[in-house]
Amino acid sequence: MLPQLLIKMLQIIKIQYQIIIYLLGVLFGKSLTDWDDEEPVNQSYQKLQVDELPVIE
């Protein structure tokens, strides 16, 4: 009786594993494709101003 119970439990674990893998694929598959639709932010930044070089004699 114990080996039959062990085999049944292993089958249940395999099914649960397949369900988890499928759900992770659905969850992360959609979130990864959503990032591709975003456009980069185009903000105008303050221009960098540099002083002139000092005269060395």
C-alpha distance (Angstrom), angle and dihedral (degrees) to the residues before:
residue distance angle dihedral
M1 . . .
L2 3.79 . .
P3 3.85 95.3 .
Q4 3.81 90.6 50.4
L5 3.80 90.6 51.1
L6 3.80 90.7 48.3
I7 3.81 92.2 50.9
K8 3.81 91.0 48.8
M9 3.82 91.5 49.8
L10 3.81 91.6 49.4
Q11 3.81 90.2 52.2
I12 3.80 90.2 51.8
I13 3.81 90.6 49.8
K14 3.82 91.1 51.4
I15 3.81 91.0 51.1
Q16 3.80 91.3 48.3
Y17 3.81 89.8 49.4
Q18 3.81 91.4 52.7
I19 3.82 91.1 48.9
I20 3.82 91.7 50.0
I21 3.82 92.2 49.4
Y22 3.81 90.8 49.5
L23 3.81 92.9 49.1
L24 3.80 92.3 48.1
G25 3.79 89.4 51.4
V26 3.79 91.2 51.4
L27 3.80 93.0 45.4
F28 3.80 99.0 46.0
G29 3.79 95.9 31.9
K30 3.80 92.5 62.7
S31 3.80 95.5 41.7
L32 3.80 92.6 51.3
T33 3.80 93.3 52.5
D34 3.83 91.8 48.5
W35 3.81 90.5 63.7
D36 3.81 91.9 59.3
D37 3.82 91.3 62.1
E38 3.81 93.8 59.5
E39 3.79 117.2 101.6
P40 3.79 121.5 -141.5
V41 3.79 117.8 -100.5
N42 3.79 112.6 -107.0
Q43 3.80 106.3 -159.7
S44 3.77 125.6 164.5
Y45 3.77 109.6 -123.3
Q46 3.78 128.3 -160.9
K47 3.79 110.8 -85.0
L48 3.79 116.7 -112.5
Q49 3.80 113.3 -114.1
V50 3.80 119.6 -158.7
D51 3.81 125.3 -166.3
E52 3.76 119.1 -126.2
L53 3.77 117.4 -96.5
P54 3.82 115.1 -94.2
V55 3.80 119.1 -109.5
I56 3.81 110.1 -111.6
E57 3.83 116.9 -161.5
